[in-house]
Amino acid sequence: MGSEATHAQLYSELLEQAQLIEEVGLDSMWLSEHHFAEDGYMPAVIPLAAALLARTQRIVVATDRLAASLHDRIRLAEDAIALDLLSGGRFVLGLSLCYRDDEFAGFGVDRKSDVERLEALVPALRSEFAGHHVTPSPFTLGGPPLMIAADGDLGAERAAHLADMMMVDPTEPWSALDDAVKKFDLARGDDKGALVVFVYGGLSPDGPQAGWNEVDAGFRYMRHTYDRWMGREPTREIPPPHYRLLLGTPEDVAGQAREYAHRYGDRVHLVLRCNYPGMRPEAVDAQIRMWGEAAKLARHID
């Protein structure tokens, strides 16, 4: 979005942000996979995850959406095991369906096979984690945890049957989130499955509107880019009224964050996006620091 930062700078800033995430007491850092994007974001998440894990000592580093159809099962299993070993068990492999025609075409994958390829990949990975072909064995018994996005009508059931965790997209309203959790639990047969819930928002000591102003420009660019990729008209109302936003002071956001635990229990891992396209690194750092403060407060709110 017209940023003067080079990609070398942006990648270097990611390493510094990972350290800050750890310092302020947050638990994880997540990477999304995109290919052939005009702004260069972000085609090679596996080597970036390795760098982030090597730079930190405590946090989990994870892919929130690795497009399953675009990956070879052996290569992906070997890479995931390497990250699991490198980190001592701090890597989560999050998988999802693919949705961009450019990516299917660029990788020579038939879009019609997308669901089938995702559902076939997971048992193949489990087999490789168990030592069917690849070596060495993973650090984590059974291999690094697998997460699947609850996409589409059967996404929650797919996550329940195949994965260790279910991810819910930040664009989903409360009603869709409630429905996904209900289906996930029903398919699992219990309410113990781990939930990774993504949210958008912004923090400021001056309140909700000031918090949104911190992320508004980057969010608009991101939202309209996704709209274009999906073949939709640009979203007019920003932020969309149905989004589950976290907005305000750290105290405000702490209370909002606790609603997830009230609804679904302590199995929820809540992930706030703090880094939007075009944001200055000091602005991203400020968001991370305030989110860390909110997370600490949330742990002490009944």
N, C-alpha and C positions, 0 to 999 in steps of 0.2 A: 504494500500500500504506500509506495513512495518512500520507504525507509532508506536512509543512507547507510545503514549498517551492512557490512558484508556478511556473507554466510559464515566465514571464519569467526567473525565477532559474535554472531548469534550463537554458534555452537560453543564458543568459549564462555559466553554468558550463561548457557545452560549448565555448565559445570559449576560455575559460581553459585547459581541458584540452587543446585542440588545441595551444596554445602550449607547454604542458608536455610533451606528446608529442614535439614537435620539439626542445625543450631537452634532453631526456634521451637523444636519439639514436635514438628509434624512427622507423619509416619511414612509418606510415600511420594513418589513422583511418577507421572504417567506420560506416555508418548503415543501419539497417533500417527498412523502410517498413511501417507499420500504419495502418489506418483504422478509425474508429468504436470505438476502444478506450476502455474505461471510464476509464482513467487519462490519456487524451489523447496517448498515445505511439504513433507519431511520424508524422503524416500527410504532412508537406510536406518531404521530404528534399532536394529540389533546391535550394530557397532556403537551407536550412541548410548544404548542401554549399558553396554560393557564399560564405556568411559565413565558414565554416571555411577555405576556400581563401584568401579575402582576408586572413584573420588570420594566415596562416602563409606561409612562403617556400620550404619544402623538402619537406614530407611530401606523400604522396598522400592524397587524400580520395576515398572511394569509397562506392557503394551496394553492400551485400552481397546484398540481396534487394529489388530493385524489381520489384513484381508486374507482369509484362509486359502481362497482359490489361487492366489498368486504365489504360493510357496510350495516347494518340494518337501515332502514329509521327512526324508532322510536328512536333508540339509537343515531343515528347521529343528528337528529333534537334536541334531548335533550342536547347533547353536544354542538351543535352550539349555541343554545339559552343561555346555561350557559356561553359560551365565550363572547357572545354579551352582556350579563348582566355584567359579570366580568369587561369588558373593557369599558363599556359605548359606545358601537357601533364601536369598533376598530377591529373587526374580519371580514375577508372575507373568505367564504368557496368556494374554487376552486375545481372543479370536472373534472375528465377526464375518458376516456376509460382505460382499463387495457390491458397489452400486454405480460405479462410474464406467460409462462406455469406453472412455479413453484408456482406463486401466485394463479392462477385459481385452481390448484390441491390442494394446501395447504388449501384453504378456501372452497373447495368442490363446486366450481362454474363452470358451463358449459360455456366454452369460447364462444360458439355460441350465448349465451344470453346477451353478454356484452353490445351491443348497446341498446338493449331493456331495460336492467336493468338501464342504465344511464338515458335514456329518461323517464322511469317510476319514477325514484327516485326524479327528480326535482319537478314535481307537488305534489308528496307526501310530500316532505319537505315544500313546500309552504302551503299545507293544515295544516301541523302540526304547522308551524309558526303562522298560523291564529287561532290556538287553537282548532283544530279538536279533538285531543286526549290529547296531552301533556300539562303540566303546568310546570313552570309558563310561562307567555307571554314574548316575547323578549323585549329587550330595544329598538331596532330599529323597527319602524313601518314596518310591513311586514316581519320582520326577517332580519338576517344578509344578506348582498349582496351575490349573487351567481355568480360564474365565471365558464365558461366552456372552455376547450381547443379546439382550432379549428383543431381537428384531423380528417384526412380522407377527402374524397370528400365532405361530407355534414357537416363537423365540424363547419364551419362558420355559416351556416344556423341554425344548432342546437343551437349554442350559441345565435343567434339572437332571436329565438323563445322561448328559455327556461330560459336564464340567464340574469343577469344585466350587465355582462362584458364578453368580449372575450379575451382569452389568446392565444398568438402565441409563439410557441417554438423557442428557440434561434438557432436551426439548420436550420430553414427555411430561404432561400435567400430572397432578396428584392422582386423578382418577385412573390414568393409565399405569402409574406406578403401583397403586394399590392392586390393580387387576393383575399386573405381572407378578407381584409377590404372591398373591393368592394362587395363581396358576403354578408358580415355581414350587411353592410349599405342597400343593396338592399332588403334583407329579413326583416330588421327592418322598412324600409320605410323612414329612415332619416340618417343623418350622425352625430348623437349625442351619439351613444352608446360608452361606455367606453372601451378602449383598454388597455390591459396589455401585454406589449411586452418585452420578456426576451432576454438578450444578454449575450454573453461571451466576455471576454477581460481582459486586465491588464493595470495598470497604473504605470508609473515611471517618475521621473523628468528628466531621461536620454533618454526619447523618446520611440517610438513604440517597437523596438526590446527588449529593456530592460524591458518594460512593459510585453511583452509576456513571457520573461524569468522568471518573477515572478510567473507565473501560469502554465508554460508549463508542468512540471512533473505531477501535480495534474490533469490537463486537460487530458493528455494522459491516465492516469489511468482511469479516469471517462469515456472518450470516448470509450476506449477498453472494459470496463465493460459493457457499454450499447450495444456495438456491440455484445458481447458474449450473453447477455440476449436476443437480437433480432435474434440470429442465423446467424450473418453476419461475414464476414472476418474482421479482425482488420483494421480500417481506416489507410491508409498508409500515406496520406499527412496531416500533423499536423502543424498548424490548417487547417481544410478543407477550400479551397479557396472561397467557396460560403457562408461561415458564415458571418453574419453582426457583425464583431468584433468592439469593442471600444478599441483602443490602443493608448498609448502615454502619454504625460504629461496631467495634468488636463486641461490645455488650449486646447490641441488637442482633448481630449475626449469631452469637452464641445461643441466644434464645431460639432463633429460627432453626439452627442446626439441631437442637435437642428434640424438635418435633419428629425427626426421623427415628430417634431412639424410642420416643413415646409410641410411635406407630409400629415399629418393627423389631425393637429390642436392640441389644448391644452387638448384634451380628452385622450391623450396618457400618460400612466404611464409606464416609462421605468425602467426596473429592470436589474441591472448588477450583475452577480454572482461574489462575492468577496472571497468566501471561497471554496477552492478546496481541495480534499482529500490530506492529508499529509502535508498541509501548516502549518508552525509554527504560533502560535497565534499572534505574533508580526507582521508577514508578512500579515496576514489577516487584522489586525488593520490598517496597513499602506494603504492597498487597500481601506478600508472603508473611511479613512480620505481623501484620494485623490479623491475618488468618490464623497464624500460630497463637496469637493472644486469644482470639475467639475460641479456638479449639481447647485451650487450657480452661477458659471460663466455662465452656459447655460441659466439661467433665465434672463440674461442681454445681451444675444446675439440676435441681430435682424436677 
